[in-house]
Amino acid sequence: MKNITFDSSIPSQLEFCSLFRITGWYKEYNLTDEQIYGSATNSYFFTSVRDKGELIGCGRIISDGYIHALIVDMIIHPDYQGKGIGKAVLDKLISHCKSNGIIDIQLFCAKGKEGFYLKNSFVPRPVDAPGMQYTNKREGQN
Ligand SMILES: CC(C)(COP(=O)(O)OP(=O)(O)OC[C@H]1O[C@@H](n2cnc3c(N)ncnc32)[C@H](O)[C@@H]1OP(=O)(O)O)[C@@H](O)C(=O)NCCC(=O)NCCS
Protein backbone atom coordinates (compact mmCIF):
# COMPACT_ATOMS: atom_id res chain seq x y z
CA MET A 1 0.00 0.00 0.00
CA LYS A 2 2.46 2.54 -1.35
CA ASN A 3 0.55 5.79 -0.85
CA ILE A 4 -1.09 4.97 2.49
CA THR A 5 -0.21 7.35 5.32
CA PHE A 6 -1.18 7.40 9.00
CA ASP A 7 -1.35 10.45 11.24
CA SER A 8 -2.96 11.56 14.47
CA SER A 9 -4.82 14.57 13.06
CA ILE A 10 -8.61 14.76 13.22
CA PRO A 11 -10.06 14.97 9.69
CA SER A 12 -12.53 17.61 8.54
CA GLN A 13 -16.22 17.23 9.38
CA LEU A 14 -17.02 16.38 5.77
CA GLU A 15 -14.31 13.70 5.61
CA PHE A 16 -15.19 12.10 8.93
CA CYS A 17 -18.95 12.10 8.36
CA SER A 18 -18.56 10.64 4.85
CA LEU A 19 -16.52 7.74 6.23
CA PHE A 20 -18.79 7.32 9.25
CA ARG A 21 -21.86 7.22 6.99
CA ILE A 22 -20.55 4.06 5.29
CA THR A 23 -21.07 2.07 8.49
CA GLY A 24 -24.80 2.66 8.86
CA TRP A 25 -24.27 3.74 12.49
CA TYR A 26 -25.90 7.08 11.61
CA LYS A 27 -29.34 5.45 11.57
CA GLU A 28 -28.71 3.94 14.99
CA TYR A 29 -27.56 7.24 16.57
CA ASN A 30 -29.94 9.67 14.84
CA LEU A 31 -27.51 12.59 15.29
CA THR A 32 -26.63 15.58 13.10
CA ASP A 33 -23.29 15.82 11.28
CA GLU A 34 -22.19 18.44 13.83
CA GLN A 35 -22.89 16.05 16.70
CA ILE A 36 -21.18 13.12 14.98
CA TYR A 37 -18.16 15.32 14.29
CA GLY A 38 -18.20 16.58 17.87
CA SER A 39 -17.70 13.00 19.03
CA ALA A 40 -14.53 12.85 16.90
CA THR A 41 -13.12 16.19 18.05
CA ASN A 42 -13.70 15.23 21.71
CA SER A 43 -11.50 12.14 21.31
CA TYR A 44 -8.51 11.52 23.54
CA PHE A 45 -6.55 10.25 20.53
CA PHE A 46 -7.38 9.87 16.85
CA THR A 47 -5.74 8.00 13.97
CA SER A 48 -6.49 8.97 10.38
CA VAL A 49 -5.50 6.87 7.37
CA ARG A 50 -5.17 8.48 3.96
CA ASP A 51 -4.53 7.29 0.42
CA LYS A 52 -2.98 10.12 -1.60
CA GLY A 53 -4.47 12.53 0.90
CA GLU A 54 -8.00 11.07 0.87
CA LEU A 55 -9.39 9.75 4.17
CA ILE A 56 -9.92 5.99 3.86
CA GLY A 57 -9.86 4.89 7.49
CA CYS A 58 -9.80 5.90 11.12
CA GLY A 59 -9.97 4.79 14.72
CA ARG A 60 -10.19 6.75 17.94
CA ILE A 61 -9.86 6.49 21.71
CA ILE A 62 -12.08 7.88 24.47
CA SER A 63 -10.14 7.98 27.72
CA ASP A 64 -9.53 9.48 31.16
CA GLY A 65 -5.82 9.39 30.23
CA TYR A 66 -4.72 7.19 33.15
CA ILE A 67 -6.85 4.13 33.86
CA HIS A 68 -9.48 3.50 31.21
CA ALA A 69 -9.44 3.73 27.42
CA LEU A 70 -12.23 2.72 25.04
CA ILE A 71 -11.42 2.14 21.37
CA VAL A 72 -14.26 3.21 19.07
CA ASP A 73 -15.05 4.06 15.44
CA MET A 74 -12.59 1.67 13.85
CA ILE A 75 -13.59 2.21 10.22
CA ILE A 76 -11.76 1.18 7.05
CA HIS A 77 -13.41 2.07 3.73
CA PRO A 78 -14.69 -1.17 2.10
CA ASP A 79 -12.33 -0.73 -0.91
CA TYR A 80 -9.39 -0.94 1.50
CA GLN A 81 -10.52 -3.68 3.89
CA GLY A 82 -8.57 -6.93 4.18
CA LYS A 83 -5.21 -5.30 3.47
CA GLY A 84 -3.90 -5.02 7.03
CA ILE A 85 -4.88 -1.35 7.45
CA GLY A 86 -7.36 -1.99 10.29
CA LYS A 87 -4.68 -3.90 12.18
CA ALA A 88 -2.23 -1.02 11.66
CA VAL A 89 -4.78 1.49 13.04
CA LEU A 90 -5.51 -0.71 16.05
CA ASP A 91 -1.77 -1.11 16.71
CA LYS A 92 -1.35 2.68 16.72
CA LEU A 93 -4.23 3.17 19.16
CA ILE A 94 -2.90 0.48 21.50
CA SER A 95 0.66 1.86 21.29
CA HIS A 96 -0.63 5.29 22.27
CA CYS A 97 -2.40 3.84 25.32
CA LYS A 98 0.63 1.79 26.34
CA SER A 99 3.08 4.66 25.94
CA ASN A 100 0.84 6.74 28.21
CA GLY A 101 0.62 3.99 30.81
CA ILE A 102 -3.13 3.44 30.46
CA ILE A 103 -4.01 0.29 32.36
CA ASP A 104 -7.34 -0.84 30.95
CA ILE A 105 -7.96 -0.92 27.16
CA GLN A 106 -11.43 -2.03 26.12
CA LEU A 107 -13.79 -1.86 23.15
CA PHE A 108 -17.29 -2.73 21.99
CA CYS A 109 -17.10 -5.29 19.22
CA ALA A 110 -19.62 -5.00 16.37
CA LYS A 111 -21.42 -8.14 15.22
CA GLY A 112 -19.18 -10.30 13.02
CA LYS A 113 -15.96 -8.48 13.91
CA GLU A 114 -14.89 -10.71 16.82
CA GLY A 115 -12.35 -12.53 14.64
CA PHE A 116 -10.59 -9.26 13.83
CA TYR A 117 -10.17 -8.34 17.50
CA LEU A 118 -9.32 -11.89 18.61
CA LYS A 119 -6.47 -11.88 16.07
CA ASN A 120 -5.27 -8.62 17.57
CA SER A 121 -4.84 -9.63 21.22
CA PHE A 122 -8.33 -8.79 22.53
CA VAL A 123 -10.28 -11.39 24.49
CA PRO A 124 -13.91 -11.36 25.64
CA ARG A 125 -14.37 -10.22 29.23
CA PRO A 126 -14.84 -13.09 31.73
CA VAL A 127 -18.42 -14.32 32.11
CA ASP A 128 -18.37 -13.45 35.82
CA ALA A 129 -17.18 -9.88 35.08
CA PRO A 130 -18.83 -9.02 31.74
CA GLY A 131 -19.13 -5.71 29.96
CA MET A 132 -22.59 -4.26 30.62
CA GLN A 133 -24.74 -1.67 28.95
CA TYR A 134 -27.32 0.64 30.49
CA THR A 135 -30.90 0.29 29.27
CA ASN A 136 -34.06 1.95 30.51
CA LYS A 137 -35.41 -1.41 31.55
CA ARG A 138 -35.38 -2.57 35.16
CA GLU A 139 -34.84 -6.21 36.03
CA GLY A 140 -38.09 -8.12 35.72
CA GLN A 141 -39.70 -5.46 33.48
CA ASN A 142 -40.19 -5.61 29.74
C1 LIG B 1 -13.34 -4.33 11.20
C2 LIG B 1 -12.41 -3.54 10.25
C3 LIG B 1 -11.96 -2.27 10.93
C4 LIG B 1 -11.18 -4.43 9.94
O1 LIG B 1 -10.27 -3.70 9.15
P1 LIG B 1 -9.45 -4.38 7.96
O2 LIG B 1 -8.48 -3.38 7.44
O3 LIG B 1 -10.41 -4.97 6.98
O4 LIG B 1 -8.73 -5.56 8.72
P2 LIG B 1 -7.25 -6.13 8.45
O5 LIG B 1 -7.07 -6.32 6.98
O6 LIG B 1 -6.24 -5.27 9.13
O7 LIG B 1 -7.34 -7.54 9.17
C5 LIG B 1 -6.40 -7.98 10.16
C6 LIG B 1 -6.67 -9.45 10.40
O8 LIG B 1 -8.01 -9.61 10.92
C7 LIG B 1 -8.76 -10.48 10.06
N1 LIG B 1 -10.14 -9.96 9.98
C8 LIG B 1 -10.54 -8.76 9.50
N2 LIG B 1 -11.89 -8.63 9.63
C9 LIG B 1 -12.32 -9.79 10.17
C10 LIG B 1 -13.61 -10.28 10.56
N3 LIG B 1 -14.72 -9.53 10.40
N4 LIG B 1 -13.70 -11.52 11.11
C11 LIG B 1 -12.58 -12.28 11.28
N5 LIG B 1 -11.31 -11.86 10.95
C12 LIG B 1 -11.20 -10.64 10.41
C13 LIG B 1 -8.06 -10.42 8.72
O9 LIG B 1 -8.32 -11.58 7.95
C14 LIG B 1 -6.61 -10.30 9.12
O10 LIG B 1 -6.11 -11.56 9.47
P3 LIG B 1 -4.56 -11.99 9.20
O11 LIG B 1 -3.73 -11.05 10.06
O12 LIG B 1 -4.48 -13.40 9.62
O13 LIG B 1 -4.32 -11.76 7.73
C15 LIG B 1 -13.12 -3.26 8.91
O14 LIG B 1 -13.65 -4.45 8.38
C16 LIG B 1 -14.23 -2.22 8.97
O15 LIG B 1 -13.98 -1.01 8.93
N6 LIG B 1 -15.53 -2.65 9.05
C17 LIG B 1 -16.68 -1.75 9.03
C18 LIG B 1 -16.82 -0.93 10.30
C19 LIG B 1 -16.83 -1.81 11.54
O16 LIG B 1 -17.68 -2.67 11.70
N7 LIG B 1 -15.87 -1.56 12.44
C20 LIG B 1 -15.71 -2.33 13.66
C21 LIG B 1 -16.48 -1.72 14.78
S1 LIG B 1 -16.34 -2.70 16.25
The ligand as a Gaussian input file, in Angstrom:
#p B3LYP/6-31G(d) Opt

LIG

0 1
 C      -13.341000      -4.332000      11.197000
 C      -12.415000      -3.545000      10.255000
 C      -11.963000      -2.268000      10.933000
 C      -11.176000      -4.429000       9.942000
 O      -10.272000      -3.699000       9.154000
 P       -9.454000      -4.379000       7.957000
 O       -8.480000      -3.380000       7.437000
 O      -10.406000      -4.968000       6.980000
 O       -8.732000      -5.564000       8.720000
 P       -7.252000      -6.129000       8.447000
 O       -7.066000      -6.316000       6.981000
 O       -6.244000      -5.273000       9.132000
 O       -7.335000      -7.541000       9.170000
 C       -6.399000      -7.981000      10.155000
 C       -6.673000      -9.447000      10.400000
 O       -8.007000      -9.610000      10.920000
 C       -8.763000     -10.479000      10.061000
 N      -10.136000      -9.957000       9.980000
 C      -10.538000      -8.756000       9.501000
 N      -11.886000      -8.629000       9.626000
 C      -12.316000      -9.791000      10.172000
 C      -13.613000     -10.279000      10.560000
 N      -14.722000      -9.528000      10.399000
 N      -13.696000     -11.523000      11.111000
 C      -12.579000     -12.284000      11.284000
 N      -11.312000     -11.864000      10.951000
 C      -11.203000     -10.638000      10.409000
 C       -8.063000     -10.421000       8.718000
 O       -8.320000     -11.580000       7.950000
 C       -6.612000     -10.295000       9.117000
 O       -6.110000     -11.563000       9.469000
 P       -4.559000     -11.990000       9.199000
 O       -3.727000     -11.049000      10.059000
 O       -4.484000     -13.402000       9.622000
 O       -4.320000     -11.757000       7.726000
 C      -13.116000      -3.255000       8.906000
 O      -13.650000      -4.446000       8.383000
 C      -14.235000      -2.220000       8.975000
 O      -13.979000      -1.008000       8.926000
 N      -15.529000      -2.647000       9.054000
 C      -16.684000      -1.749000       9.028000
 C      -16.815000      -0.932000      10.297000
 C      -16.833000      -1.812000      11.536000
 O      -17.680000      -2.666000      11.700000
 N      -15.872000      -1.557000      12.441000
 C      -15.708000      -2.334000      13.662000
 C      -16.485000      -1.725000      14.781000
 S      -16.342000      -2.703000      16.255000

